[in-house]
Amino acid sequence: MARDGATAAPLLPEAAPTPGPGTPLRNRFAFLCATLASMTTILMGYNLALMSGAQLFMREDLGLSGVQVEVLTGSMNLFMLVSVLAAGWVADAMGRRGTLVLANAFLMAGALAMSLGGSYAALVAARFVTSVGAGFARVVAPVYNAEISPASTRGVISSLLDMFINVGVLLSYVSNYVFAGLPAHLSWRVMFAAGALPPAFLAAGVLAMPESPRWLVMRGRHGEAHAVLARTSDTPAEADLRLEEIKQAVSFSSAAAQGVWKEMLVRPTNGVRRVLVCVVGLQFFQQASGLDAIVLYCPLVFKHAGMSSNSAVLGATVAVGVVKTCFILVATLLSDRVGRRPLLLASTAGVAAALAAVALTLCVDAASPAACVASVLAFVAAFSVGFGPVVPTYSSEIMPLRLRAQGTSLGTAVNRITCALVTMTFISLADWITMPGCFFLYASVAAAACAFVYVQLPETSGRSLEDMDVLFTK
């Protein structure tokens, strides 16, 4: 029976029996819920990266120009701003779970529209629909994961988001490779159509998981919140403690006279200002270091390095996706053991070195295509160990509860704008300062990111979400 006479929210089938008092659950139920939420982002990664190979066939079929390809490739990041900026309000109004269902509906509709598009204008419109769903998923999934998970495993659970985005990226590369043998007018359409069915199954799975306990407390549904916390905490005592902490945080939030956006942007406290600097800085540096120049244009990079066969180029691209996904698993295992800050420092330094190596292989005539591929693989490995999965984890967990949904939206908006600037200018920038010049520029940004992490970011692993205010007001 739920407390306060409330009706319990729909829950997944019962987890394994609760161990005796004092025995940690190490919580399989929380992990399952976070996995379902994070899987929504598979389609974001799939649709975003699919253009890397699909563009080769879309150019042949529809006669697209280089500028049109840049717009189709990068516009998804700009279009996502519509739902990214609205996601905080929608998540607070509909709940985290309802917003994820809505995201899946947009992703399915967008994939179908892309596969049926017969003109450039129709493809841009379909890209917009897909982007709305991707924006909702990108903001709300990390918020849900941070709020559902106990402090002991929050790093592992929150890093699932980036892992599934990269599963989507990998699947898009595999799709490029598998369907490349079809006629040009069919190959790219089949690639996009393959992404239309999974969102229906994911939406059904999301409906089976519980709502975020913090959202339930914000709505005064304390009994339902406790029922969820009892199943997503390491011990019953921790569930009670988490509920009391959330109640206190919500009470403080309700008593605040300022609006959320006003508190963040007009009159922030010193603690809130420091949190915003960390969130916005991390989200900017993550994309300004040139990740999506690799993810979306690696076929062009490999061709510039001397590869001539489409089959070889797309095969090397698949290798990039495999390495990127595998090294995220390393980050998942280390995030709570090593800590966020050491992983970010090692990752940003490795990214800077690998990008410089990519630039050198592109500007030295004696370098072979294999050297370029090896440098790109080193880059995605270094990025995936920390810079990729830890940034959304860190950004979500340091935001105070009253600001979390909107603050995550703001950080994600900065991330997407920066990503759009990189992806929509890469071809033109390479024509201007050369392709090696692009990667030297990205390497310098990554070095600046390493300095930013060292100076600005405190360690957060092992702390409760409600304890972050104290950490950032020191």
Buried (B, 14 or more C-beta within 10 A) or exposed (E): EBBEEBEBBEBBEEBEEEEEEEEEBEBEBBBBBBBBBBBBBBBBBBBBBBBBBBBBBBBBBBEBEEEBBBBBBBBBBBBBBBBBBBBBBBBBEBBBBBBBBBBBBBBBBBBBBBBEBEEBEEBBBBBBBBBBBBBBBBBBBBBBBBBBBBBBBBBBBBBBBBBBBBBBBBBBBBBBBBBBEBEBEEBBBBBBBBBBEBBEEBBEBBBBBBBBBBBBBBBEBBBBBBBBBBBBBBBBEBBBBBBEBBBEBBEBBEEEEEEBBEBBBEEBEEBBBBBBBBBBBBBBBBBBBBBBBBBBBBBBBBBBBBBEEBEBBBBBBBBBBBBBBBBBBBBBEBBBEBBBBBBBBBBBBBBBBBBBBBBBBBBEEEBEBEBBBBBBBBBBBBBBBBBBBBBBBBBBBBBBBBBBBBBBBBBBBBBBBBBBBBBBBBBEBBEEEBBBBBBBBBBBBBBBBBEBBEEEBBEBBEBBBBEBBEBBEE
